[in-house]
Amino acid sequence: MSIILQVLNLVKRFGDLTAVNDVSFNIHAGSCVGLLGPNGAGKTTTIELMEGIKTPTAGSISYNGEPLGQQFRNEAGIMFQNTALQEFVTVQEMLVQFSRFYPKTANIEQLVEDYSLEEFLHQDTRKLSGGQKQRLLLAIALINQPKILFLDEPTTGLDPQSRRNLWEQVRRVKDNGATILLTTHYMEEAYELCDEIAIMDHGKIIAHDEPDVLLAQHFNDVVVQLREQDIPPAIGEAEFSATYRNDSAHIVTNDVNKTIEQLLALNIPLEHLRIRARDLEDLFLELTGKELRA
Amino acid sequence: MMWKRIYALFVARNTEFFRDRSALAWSILMPVLIIIVFAYAFTDENPEKFKVAYLVAEEQVAEATNQSFEQFTATRYIQFIPVQEIDKNLRKIERHQVDLLIDASSGRYWINQTSPNGYIVEQLLIAAYAHSNANLNASSNQKLIKAVVEGDEVRYLDWVMPGVIAMNMMWGALFGIGFVIVRYRKMGVLKRLRATPVTPLEFLTAQIMSRLWLLIAVNVMIFACMNYFLDFRMYGSYLNLFIVFTLGCICLICCGLLVAARISNEEVANGMLNLFSWPMMFLSGVWFSLEGAHPLMQKFALILPLTHVTEAAREIMIDGAGLAQVSDHLLVLALTSIVLLLIGAKIFRWE
């Protein structure tokens, strides 16, 4: 696959703060790349630099081998993390307005149908629900039939139904051949949608590859999971170095049989025992740490 | 519970305001600036309410020529302006820029019959001469000869109306455009537009056009209605007046665009827009003439777009001037518009 977007030694400073610190990577045409990281890792700044919304302090970004310019503007679709739309304008008027900004545009009727906008087509944009607004914003981002689509936390704040609906729509865009760069806090979302993921922390890319390759690179063990009440922290932490989250004890082991024997020896009930492979969330926490970020 | 929430919001808003140093600075600085400017421009130890021009020969410079006139010059609250030309100053009387013109050596004086100030000053003049003559021999009495400005009288209404219409345009242009852009920026509407091929110049031009037609439409209606009810003077061409007002509108909108080019805070925008609008309101000769004001103040007025709109409109409406006669004003407005628009587009910030 050809490289559609190349990021080279990208740096962005805000006063003394270096938000993006020497970031380099390539995005291949037709792929879906997920940019993950804790709050303040530099994801949004990186994606906004790539969108041409912010100007880098140093480094370069090229689109199809050329610096970001008019061609990029015409061919890029962008959905920001927080977008306000003009007030007192209906959904249809908004779509028409944005369609007039571009030389080549999608069929508005088709977009309305594809993204289920019919029911609120004549509604003021201020009166849309979170899910409706995200669908409209995605439709606006696709109004120019983009070759590259930037989605900055597109499903934040949506209910599970709306989130899965948006995933379907993103898959459709990908199936139509567009390249997608996505930032998200949801590991499941990244795993479901992305061909590659890049994990950022402190302004740097600390891991970048296909999700399964990254998991294989970092883990050769599994997680034995029990209810917290079945294995109290005092025992779990002393005997198994277990960690606790969401009312569950997580025991990481590369010898499941031995771990189960130990649990039985301690008379710990196994009715709620689950054994699972390590997932992206484990990888994320492993790489970025467990401490709370601002 | 409701009051508790209101109180919490009140405290939060105050905290935000006081921590926003630029907004705070503007809120304090702006009234101070206004007070300083107006204190300097229009007040001193002896505030003068009326303006009397008196003729002097070139070598004489500001010397009173007879006892009665000397008595008159002792009247408080009248500013006496020495002048050397009759014709030029008769025109100023006609346009309410001067209340009375007197040639003390002959006792001849000129007033505008429709000027309330002219009437009061005339009464003071007659009283001063009568009082002075009472103490003189009959042979030494100084006579007064009244003359009314020739030609059509210009009512104060005729004189003030072009400025009022221009000022109305100014408010609509400055605040109508400035606040909208600042709000768009604050909400993130501009950020979304930046992700499209739209350029700052395109965006600003669209804003100018959108505001322009609205202002023109509103002002045409205001002009028509006011003319119907007040029947003010309109000697020039409506097309010429339309051109002046259109160019004036563009120039004033460009002022608003310049203010809104980078600001993302309504309080700062409000301060900046007031900084533009208040001096224009009082120093552009809309309500009263700057005749007799400090020369620096008069020069300052010439850099204000509203001065040129008002003067050009007055020349067209009162004197029937053509475009060639107001070309200097049009040129200033056109150049100012271009410069402001280019600077605005250059420094424009989407976020």
Interface residues (C-beta under 8 A of the other chain):
Chain A: E51 G52 I53 Q70 R73 N74 A76 I78 F80 N82 T83 A84 L85 Q86 F98 F101 Y102
Chain B: Y184 M187 G188 V189 K191 R192 R194 A195 T196 P197 V198 W350 E351
